[in-house]
Amino acid sequence: MMCLESDGSSGSSPGCGGRLRAGDEEEEEDGERGCCGRGAEGEVQTLSGRMNPPAVGKRPERPIARHKAPSLGRARVAAAGILSVGNVLNYLDRYTVAGVLLDIQQHFGVKDSGAGLLQTVFICSFMVAAPIFGYLGDRFNRKIILSCGIFFWSAVTFSSSFITEQYFWLLVLSRGLVGIGEASYSTIAPTIIGDLFNKNTRTLMLSVFYFAIPLGSALALGNWHKLKSLRMITGTLILIFVPAAKRGNVEQLGGQLKARTSWLRDMKALIRNRSYVFSSLATSAVSFATGALGMWIPLYLHRAQVVQKTAETCSSQPCGTKDSLIFGAITCFTGFLGVITGAGATKWCRLKTQRADPLVCAVGMLGSAIFICLIFVAAKSSIVGAYICIFIGETLLFSNWAITADILMYVVIPTRRATAVALQSFTSHLLGDAGSPYLIGFISDLIRQSTKESPLWEFLSLGYALMLCPFVVVLGGMFFLATALFFLSDRAKAEQQ
């Protein structure tokens, strides 16, 4: 540290380049300009602040060098990894029903609408509980809430494995309770990652976190249910290793974080945030499509093969899981590819335009709608062609998951993010996958009632019902385009606050 002291005269101090003149006593005393000189009580003004001279007869104390802990970055990455593993288990439980749908229908004797009701009840309880956990997540210890949620849904899932065929209503109830537990996780975990990282690093870590959606779904469809034993371990690891990240810590930039406001004021601010509203509506379209396709596509492809006489109708348990396994593998790979492609495309497009995030999402949605529509054309004659369309359509659809979360982080202030994630989860599930599995099953049953019972009409009725998905996806792409119109202004408002 270098200090150029004044010679005691009232003239200019050499270390200040002539900026301090005689009579500038306040500037010399306060040292606000970072210049060297003597202040009150013998203090020495230095380029970095004040320093008291050592007392006579005492050795001056050496300043202790403070270095940033080298393990801090690794600890944050490890915390994000633990949270991502928890999200895998989250979606593994969410799509467990889809992986064994034929067995459930055989065991409990329910039709398509009854099977779709299981997922609908789960999502309804999830979306009702999400705003509650969003409120708690903005005000209390987040990692304790996460761990308690994991322990709760783990216990309920374990208990549901003992339900017999006479108690289908009890299985429906258990799915509702699992939705409450999972709401705590999906609402709060992304906000912790948002407070651990910033900018492109945050986009990357959110990409890893949201890759858990297709991975967990694929594991559920592939009947990897033994991995559920990891839930209790993950909950314990969260309590021990995930840091209690300060809200908005990486974005303060030396300033003071805005004080927390009331829940009602938070809700009013979010409703007035046009980028947030339109991106939430677009997320609802994504949820509608993923919920319906994840629930019904394996069964639809099985019925297609029955019509093509390459497979037989399942009349006794256990039913074949080949289609679920293939669809799960495709979902896993396209999820990884889509998330990485979306993050990479957004990073590149940010060099071209500041509206890159919503525009990349819009292009992905509109392109996905084309290939989802082609699934139902190809499945009539070629299962391989249907799988190719699924591969491309899901890759484009999954490209917007991490980007959507990043849009929220940009346009919403840190002390309001858990509430924002919760409200977005509520609306996306309410308008999306809360009703889409049941709605598709209901339309399928309605078409079959007006036709004769046959494998052909079982296949066609479900296909006609699923044709609703690409139209909803196109609507979601239009909402992302609307988000692009207001993205810059809403981001600037959030940064100013």
C-alpha positions as CSV (number, residue, x, y, z in Angstrom):
1,M,0.0,0.0,0.0
2,M,1.4,3.4,-1.0
3,C,0.7,6.6,0.9
4,L,2.1,10.0,0.0
5,E,1.8,12.1,3.2
6,S,1.3,15.9,3.4
7,D,4.3,18.0,4.6
8,G,1.9,19.7,7.1
9,S,1.6,22.9,5.0
10,S,-1.7,24.3,3.9
11,G,-0.7,23.9,0.3
12,S,-1.5,21.2,-2.0
13,S,-0.6,17.7,-1.0
14,P,1.7,16.0,-3.5
15,G,-0.2,12.8,-3.3
16,C,-3.4,14.5,-4.4
17,G,-2.1,16.0,-7.5
18,G,-3.0,19.6,-6.4
19,R,-6.7,18.7,-5.9
20,L,-6.7,19.7,-2.1
21,R,-6.3,23.3,-1.5
22,A,-6.0,25.3,1.8
23,G,-9.3,25.4,3.6
24,D,-10.6,22.1,2.3
25,E,-10.7,20.7,5.8
26,E,-13.7,18.5,5.4
27,E,-12.1,16.6,2.5
28,E,-8.9,16.1,4.5
29,E,-10.8,14.9,7.6
30,D,-13.2,12.5,5.8
31,G,-10.8,11.2,3.2
32,E,-13.7,10.8,0.9
33,R,-11.6,11.5,-2.2
34,G,-9.1,8.8,-1.4
35,C,-6.2,11.3,-1.1
36,C,-3.3,11.1,1.3
37,G,-3.0,13.4,4.3
38,R,-3.3,13.6,8.0
39,G,-6.8,13.8,9.5
40,A,-8.0,14.3,13.0
41,E,-6.1,12.6,15.9
42,G,-3.0,11.8,13.9
43,E,-4.7,9.5,11.4
44,V,-3.0,9.1,8.1
45,Q,-5.1,9.3,5.0
46,T,-4.1,6.7,2.4
47,L,-5.2,5.8,-1.1
48,S,-7.4,3.1,0.4
49,G,-8.7,4.7,3.5
50,R,-7.4,5.8,7.0
51,M,-4.6,4.2,9.1
52,N,-3.7,5.1,12.7
53,P,0.1,5.4,13.3
54,P,1.5,2.9,15.8
55,A,1.9,4.0,19.4
56,V,5.5,4.7,20.6
57,G,7.3,1.6,21.8
58,K,4.9,-0.8,20.1
59,R,5.5,-2.8,16.9
60,P,3.0,-2.1,14.2
61,E,0.7,-5.0,13.6
62,R,0.9,-6.6,10.2
63,P,-2.4,-6.7,8.4
64,I,-3.7,-10.2,7.9
65,A,-4.2,-11.0,4.3
66,R,-7.6,-12.3,3.6
67,H,-8.1,-14.5,0.6
68,K,-11.3,-15.9,-0.8
69,A,-11.7,-19.5,0.1
70,P,-10.7,-21.5,-2.9
71,S,-13.3,-24.1,-2.2
72,L,-16.2,-21.6,-2.3
73,G,-16.8,-22.1,-6.0
74,R,-16.7,-25.8,-5.7
75,A,-19.1,-25.7,-2.8
76,R,-21.6,-23.8,-4.8
77,V,-21.3,-26.2,-7.7
78,A,-21.7,-29.1,-5.4
79,A,-24.8,-27.5,-3.9
80,A,-26.3,-27.0,-7.4
81,G,-25.5,-30.7,-8.1
82,I,-27.3,-31.9,-5.0
83,L,-30.3,-29.7,-5.8
84,S,-30.3,-31.1,-9.4
85,V,-30.3,-34.7,-8.1
86,G,-33.3,-33.8,-5.9
87,N,-35.1,-32.5,-9.0
88,V,-34.4,-35.8,-10.8
89,L,-36.1,-37.7,-8.0
90,N,-38.9,-35.1,-8.0
91,Y,-39.8,-35.9,-11.7
92,L,-39.1,-39.6,-11.2
93,D,-42.0,-39.6,-8.7
94,R,-44.1,-37.2,-10.8
95,Y,-44.2,-39.6,-13.9
96,T,-44.2,-42.9,-12.1
97,V,-47.8,-43.4,-13.1
98,A,-47.0,-43.0,-16.8
99,G,-44.4,-45.7,-16.6
100,V,-46.8,-48.3,-15.3
101,L,-50.0,-47.0,-16.8
102,L,-51.1,-50.2,-18.4
103,D,-50.6,-52.2,-15.2
104,I,-52.6,-49.6,-13.2
105,Q,-55.5,-49.9,-15.7
106,Q,-55.4,-53.7,-15.4
107,H,-55.0,-53.8,-11.7
108,F,-57.7,-51.3,-10.7
109,G,-59.9,-51.7,-13.8
110,V,-60.0,-48.1,-14.8
111,K,-60.4,-46.5,-18.2
112,D,-58.4,-43.7,-19.8
113,S,-60.2,-41.0,-18.0
114,G,-59.7,-42.7,-14.6
115,A,-56.0,-43.2,-15.3
116,G,-55.6,-39.5,-16.4
117,L,-57.3,-38.5,-13.1
118,L,-54.2,-39.7,-11.1
119,Q,-52.0,-37.1,-12.8
120,T,-54.6,-34.4,-12.7
121,V,-55.1,-34.8,-8.9
122,F,-51.3,-34.7,-8.4
123,I,-50.9,-31.5,-10.4
124,C,-53.9,-29.8,-8.8
125,S,-52.6,-30.4,-5.3
126,F,-49.1,-29.2,-6.5
127,M,-50.4,-25.9,-7.9
128,V,-52.5,-25.2,-4.8
129,A,-49.5,-25.8,-2.5
130,A,-47.0,-23.9,-4.6
131,P,-48.0,-20.3,-3.7
132,I,-47.9,-21.3,0.0
133,F,-44.3,-22.5,-0.3
134,G,-43.5,-19.5,-2.4
135,Y,-44.5,-17.2,0.5
136,L,-42.5,-19.3,3.0
137,G,-39.5,-19.5,0.7
138,D,-39.2,-15.7,0.5
139,R,-39.3,-15.4,4.3
140,F,-37.9,-18.5,6.0
141,N,-35.0,-20.9,5.8
142,R,-35.3,-22.5,2.3
143,K,-33.2,-25.6,2.7
144,I,-35.1,-26.7,5.8
145,I,-38.4,-26.4,3.8
146,L,-36.8,-28.4,0.9
147,S,-35.7,-31.2,3.1
148,C,-39.0,-31.5,5.0
149,G,-40.8,-31.6,1.6
150,I,-38.6,-34.5,0.4
151,F,-39.1,-36.5,3.6
152,F,-42.9,-36.0,3.4
153,W,-43.4,-37.1,-0.2
154,S,-41.0,-40.0,0.3
155,A,-43.1,-41.3,3.2
156,V,-46.3,-41.0,1.2
157,T,-44.9,-42.7,-1.9
158,F,-43.6,-45.6,0.2
159,S,-47.1,-46.0,1.8
160,S,-48.9,-46.0,-1.5
161,S,-47.1,-49.1,-2.6
162,F,-49.3,-51.2,-0.3
163,I,-52.7,-50.0,-1.7
164,T,-54.8,-52.9,-3.0
165,E,-57.1,-53.0,-6.0
166,Q,-60.3,-52.2,-4.0
167,Y,-59.0,-48.8,-2.9
168,F,-58.3,-46.8,-6.1
169,W,-59.5,-43.7,-4.4
170,L,-56.7,-44.1,-1.8
171,L,-54.2,-44.1,-4.7
172,V,-55.7,-40.9,-6.0
173,L,-55.4,-39.4,-2.5
174,S,-51.8,-40.4,-2.2
175,R,-51.0,-38.8,-5.5
176,G,-52.5,-35.5,-4.2
177,L,-50.3,-35.7,-1.0
178,V,-47.2,-36.3,-3.1
179,G,-48.0,-33.2,-5.1
180,I,-47.9,-31.1,-1.9
181,G,-44.5,-32.4,-1.0
182,E,-43.0,-31.9,-4.4
183,A,-44.4,-28.3,-4.6
184,S,-42.0,-27.3,-1.9
185,Y,-39.1,-28.4,-3.9
186,S,-40.0,-27.1,-7.4
187,T,-40.8,-23.7,-6.0
188,I,-37.8,-23.0,-3.8
189,A,-34.8,-24.9,-5.3
190,P,-34.4,-22.7,-8.4
191,T,-34.3,-19.6,-6.3
192,I,-31.3,-20.9,-4.3
193,I,-29.4,-21.6,-7.5
194,G,-30.4,-18.1,-8.7
195,D,-28.7,-16.7,-5.5
196,L,-25.6,-18.8,-5.8
197,F,-24.7,-17.8,-9.4
198,N,-25.1,-14.9,-11.8
199,K,-25.4,-14.3,-15.6
200,N,-24.1,-17.0,-17.9
201,T,-23.0,-19.2,-15.0
202,R,-26.5,-19.1,-13.6
203,T,-27.9,-20.0,-17.1
204,L,-25.6,-23.0,-17.1
205,M,-26.5,-24.2,-13.6
206,L,-30.2,-23.8,-14.3
207,S,-29.7,-25.8,-17.4
208,V,-28.3,-28.6,-15.4
209,F,-31.1,-28.3,-12.8
210,Y,-33.8,-28.4,-15.5
211,F,-32.2,-31.3,-17.3
212,A,-33.5,-33.2,-14.4
213,I,-37.0,-32.9,-15.9
214,P,-36.5,-35.2,-18.9
215,L,-34.0,-37.4,-17.0
216,G,-36.4,-38.0,-14.1
217,S,-39.3,-38.5,-16.5
218,A,-37.2,-41.0,-18.5
219,L,-36.2,-42.9,-15.4
220,A,-39.8,-43.1,-14.4
221,L,-40.9,-44.4,-17.8
222,G,-38.1,-46.9,-17.7
223,N,-39.2,-48.2,-14.3
224,W,-36.1,-47.2,-12.5
225,H,-38.1,-46.9,-9.3
226,K,-35.3,-48.3,-7.0
227,L,-33.6,-44.9,-7.2
228,K,-36.4,-43.6,-5.0
229,S,-34.4,-44.8,-2.0
230,L,-32.1,-41.9,-2.6
231,R,-34.7,-39.4,-1.6
232,M,-34.0,-39.5,2.1
233,I,-30.2,-39.3,1.4
234,T,-30.7,-36.2,-0.8
235,G,-32.8,-34.5,1.8
236,T,-30.1,-35.0,4.4
237,L,-27.4,-33.7,2.0
238,I,-29.4,-30.6,1.4
239,L,-29.5,-29.9,5.1
240,I,-25.7,-30.4,5.4
241,F,-24.1,-29.1,2.3
242,V,-26.4,-26.6,0.6
243,P,-25.5,-23.1,1.9
244,A,-28.1,-20.7,3.2
245,A,-27.6,-18.3,0.3
246,K,-28.5,-14.7,1.0
247,R,-31.3,-13.5,-1.2
248,G,-29.9,-11.4,-4.0
249,N,-26.3,-11.7,-2.7
250,V,-24.6,-12.1,-6.1
251,E,-26.6,-9.1,-7.6
252,Q,-26.2,-6.4,-5.0
253,L,-23.0,-5.0,-6.6
254,G,-22.1,-3.1,-3.4
255,G,-25.6,-1.6,-3.0
256,Q,-28.3,-2.3,-0.5
257,L,-30.8,-5.0,-1.3
258,K,-34.4,-3.7,-1.4
259,A,-36.4,-4.5,1.7
260,R,-38.9,-7.3,1.6
261,T,-42.4,-6.2,0.8
262,S,-45.8,-7.7,1.8
263,W,-47.2,-10.7,-0.1
264,L,-50.1,-8.7,-1.5
265,R,-47.7,-6.0,-2.9
266,D,-45.5,-8.8,-4.4
267,M,-48.5,-10.2,-6.2
268,K,-49.6,-6.8,-7.5
269,A,-46.1,-6.2,-8.8
270,L,-45.9,-9.6,-10.6
271,I,-49.2,-9.2,-12.2
272,R,-48.1,-5.8,-13.6
273,N,-44.9,-7.3,-14.9
274,R,-45.8,-8.0,-18.6
275,S,-42.7,-10.1,-19.4
276,Y,-43.4,-12.3,-16.3
277,V,-47.1,-12.7,-17.3
278,F,-46.5,-13.6,-20.9
279,S,-43.7,-16.0,-20.1
280,S,-45.9,-17.6,-17.5
281,L,-48.6,-18.2,-20.0
282,A,-46.0,-19.6,-22.4
283,T,-44.9,-21.9,-19.7
284,S,-48.5,-23.1,-19.3
285,A,-48.5,-24.1,-22.9
286,V,-45.3,-26.1,-22.4
287,S,-46.7,-27.8,-19.3
288,F,-49.9,-28.7,-21.2
289,A,-48.0,-30.4,-23.9
290,T,-45.4,-32.2,-21.8
291,G,-48.0,-33.4,-19.3
292,A,-50.2,-34.8,-22.0
293,L,-47.5,-36.3,-24.2
294,G,-45.6,-37.8,-21.2
295,M,-48.8,-39.4,-20.0
296,W,-50.2,-40.8,-23.2
297,I,-47.5,-41.2,-25.9
298,P,-46.3,-44.6,-24.7
299,L,-49.8,-46.0,-24.7
300,Y,-50.6,-44.3,-28.1
301,L,-47.5,-46.0,-29.7
302,H,-48.5,-49.3,-28.2
303,R,-52.0,-49.0,-29.7
304,A,-50.4,-48.0,-33.1
305,Q,-48.4,-51.3,-33.1
306,V,-51.5,-53.3,-32.2
307,V,-53.2,-51.8,-35.3
308,Q,-50.1,-52.5,-37.4
309,K,-50.2,-56.1,-36.0
310,T,-46.6,-55.8,-34.7
311,A,-47.8,-56.2,-31.1
312,E,-50.8,-57.7,-29.2
313,T,-53.3,-56.0,-26.9
314,C,-52.3,-56.4,-23.2
315,S,-55.0,-58.6,-21.5
316,S,-53.1,-59.6,-18.3
317,Q,-50.4,-58.2,-16.1
318,P,-47.5,-57.5,-16.4
319,C,-47.9,-55.5,-19.6
320,G,-45.0,-54.9,-21.9
321,T,-42.9,-51.8,-21.2
322,K,-40.9,-51.6,-24.4
323,D,-42.6,-48.4,-25.6
324,S,-42.2,-46.7,-22.3
325,L,-38.5,-47.6,-22.2
326,I,-37.9,-46.3,-25.8
327,F,-39.9,-43.1,-25.1
328,G,-38.1,-42.7,-21.8
329,A,-34.7,-43.0,-23.4
330,I,-35.6,-40.5,-26.2
331,T,-37.0,-38.1,-23.6
332,C,-33.8,-38.3,-21.5
333,F,-31.5,-37.7,-24.5
334,T,-33.6,-35.0,-26.0
335,G,-33.9,-33.3,-22.7
336,F,-30.2,-33.1,-22.4
337,L,-29.8,-32.0,-26.0
338,G,-32.6,-29.5,-25.8
339,V,-31.4,-27.8,-22.6
340,I,-27.8,-27.6,-23.8
341,T,-28.9,-26.4,-27.3
342,G,-31.2,-23.8,-25.8
343,A,-28.5,-22.5,-23.4
344,G,-25.9,-22.4,-26.2
345,A,-28.2,-20.7,-28.7
346,T,-29.2,-18.1,-26.1
347,K,-25.6,-17.3,-25.2
348,W,-24.8,-16.9,-28.9
349,C,-27.9,-14.8,-29.7
350,R,-27.2,-12.5,-26.7
351,L,-24.2,-11.2,-28.8
352,K,-26.7,-10.2,-31.5
353,T,-29.7,-9.0,-29.6
354,Q,-30.7,-8.3,-26.0
355,R,-34.0,-10.0,-26.6
356,A,-32.3,-13.3,-27.2
357,D,-33.9,-15.2,-24.3
358,P,-37.6,-15.0,-25.3
359,L,-36.9,-15.1,-29.0
360,V,-35.0,-18.4,-28.7
361,C,-37.9,-19.8,-26.7
362,A,-40.4,-18.7,-29.3
363,V,-38.5,-20.3,-32.2
364,G,-38.2,-23.5,-30.3
365,M,-41.9,-23.7,-29.5
366,L,-43.1,-22.9,-33.0
367,G,-40.7,-25.5,-34.5
368,S,-41.7,-28.1,-32.0
369,A,-45.4,-27.7,-32.9
370,I,-44.7,-28.8,-36.5
371,F,-43.0,-32.1,-35.5
372,I,-45.5,-32.9,-32.7
373,C,-48.2,-32.7,-35.3
374,L,-46.2,-35.0,-37.6
375,I,-46.1,-37.7,-34.9
376,F,-49.7,-38.6,-35.4
377,V,-49.3,-38.7,-39.2
378,A,-46.2,-40.9,-39.1
379,A,-47.6,-43.3,-36.4
380,K,-50.3,-44.6,-38.7
381,S,-47.7,-46.3,-40.9
382,S,-44.3,-46.1,-39.3
383,I,-43.4,-46.3,-35.6
384,V,-39.8,-45.4,-36.5
385,G,-41.0,-42.3,-38.3
386,A,-43.0,-41.4,-35.2
387,Y,-40.0,-41.8,-32.9
388,I,-38.0,-39.5,-35.2
389,C,-40.7,-36.8,-35.0
390,I,-40.8,-37.3,-31.2
391,F,-37.0,-36.8,-31.0
392,I,-37.0,-33.5,-33.0
393,G,-40.2,-32.2,-31.4
394,E,-39.1,-32.8,-27.8
395,T,-35.6,-31.4,-28.4
396,L,-37.1,-28.1,-29.6
397,L,-39.7,-28.1,-26.8
398,F,-37.2,-28.8,-24.1
399,S,-34.9,-26.0,-25.3
400,N,-36.8,-23.4,-23.4
401,W,-36.9,-24.8,-19.8
402,A,-33.7,-23.2,-18.4
403,I,-34.2,-20.0,-20.5
404,T,-37.7,-19.4,-19.0
405,A,-36.3,-19.7,-15.5
406,D,-33.5,-17.2,-16.4
407,I,-36.1,-14.8,-17.8
408,L,-37.8,-14.8,-14.5
409,M,-34.5,-14.1,-12.7
410,Y,-33.9,-11.1,-14.9
411,V,-37.3,-9.4,-14.6
412,V,-38.1,-10.1,-10.9
413,I,-36.2,-8.7,-7.9
414,P,-34.4,-11.3,-5.6
415,T,-36.7,-10.8,-2.6
416,R,-39.7,-11.7,-4.8
417,R,-38.4,-14.7,-6.8
418,A,-39.8,-17.6,-4.7
419,T,-43.2,-16.0,-4.9
420,A,-42.8,-15.5,-8.6
421,V,-41.7,-19.1,-9.2
422,A,-44.7,-20.3,-7.1
423,L,-47.2,-18.1,-8.9
424,Q,-45.7,-19.2,-12.3
425,S,-46.0,-22.9,-11.2
426,F,-49.6,-22.3,-10.1
427,T,-50.7,-20.8,-13.4
428,S,-48.7,-23.1,-15.6
429,H,-50.2,-26.2,-13.9
430,L,-53.7,-24.7,-13.7
431,L,-53.7,-23.9,-17.4
432,G,-51.4,-26.7,-18.4
433,D,-50.7,-30.3,-17.1
434,A,-53.3,-30.1,-14.3
435,G,-56.0,-30.8,-16.8
436,S,-54.3,-32.0,-19.9
437,P,-53.9,-35.7,-19.0
438,Y,-57.5,-36.0,-17.9
439,L,-58.8,-33.8,-20.8
440,I,-57.0,-36.0,-23.4
441,G,-58.3,-39.2,-21.8
442,F,-61.8,-37.7,-21.6
443,I,-61.8,-36.7,-25.3
444,S,-60.5,-40.1,-26.2
445,D,-63.3,-41.9,-24.3
446,L,-65.9,-39.5,-25.7
447,I,-64.8,-40.3,-29.3
448,R,-64.8,-44.1,-28.6
449,Q,-68.4,-43.9,-27.2
450,S,-69.6,-42.7,-30.6
451,T,-67.8,-45.5,-32.5
452,K,-67.7,-49.3,-32.3
453,E,-65.2,-50.9,-29.9
454,S,-62.1,-51.9,-31.8
455,P,-58.3,-51.6,-31.6
456,L,-58.3,-49.2,-34.6
457,W,-60.6,-46.7,-32.8
458,E,-58.7,-47.0,-29.6
459,F,-55.7,-45.9,-31.5
460,L,-57.5,-43.2,-33.6
461,S,-59.5,-41.7,-30.7
462,L,-56.4,-41.2,-28.6
463,G,-54.5,-39.7,-31.6
464,Y,-57.3,-37.2,-32.3
465,A,-57.4,-36.2,-28.7
466,L,-53.6,-35.6,-28.6
467,M,-53.8,-33.4,-31.7
468,L,-54.8,-30.7,-29.3
469,C,-51.2,-30.4,-28.1
470,P,-49.5,-28.8,-31.2
471,F,-52.2,-26.1,-31.3
472,V,-51.5,-25.2,-27.6
473,V,-47.7,-25.2,-28.3
474,V,-48.2,-22.7,-31.2
475,L,-50.1,-20.5,-28.7
476,G,-47.1,-20.7,-26.3
477,G,-44.8,-19.6,-29.1
478,M,-46.9,-16.5,-29.6
479,F,-46.7,-15.7,-25.9
480,F,-42.9,-15.9,-26.0
481,L,-43.0,-13.4,-28.9
482,A,-45.1,-11.1,-26.7
483,T,-42.6,-11.5,-23.9
484,A,-39.8,-10.3,-26.2
485,L,-41.7,-7.0,-26.7
486,F,-41.5,-6.0,-23.0
487,F,-38.4,-7.9,-21.9
488,L,-35.9,-5.1,-22.0
489,S,-38.0,-2.5,-20.2
490,D,-39.0,-5.0,-17.4
491,R,-35.4,-6.1,-16.9
492,A,-34.3,-2.5,-16.6
493,K,-37.0,-1.9,-13.9
494,A,-35.8,-4.9,-11.9
495,E,-32.2,-3.7,-12.1
496,Q,-33.1,-0.2,-10.9
497,Q,-35.0,-1.6,-7.9
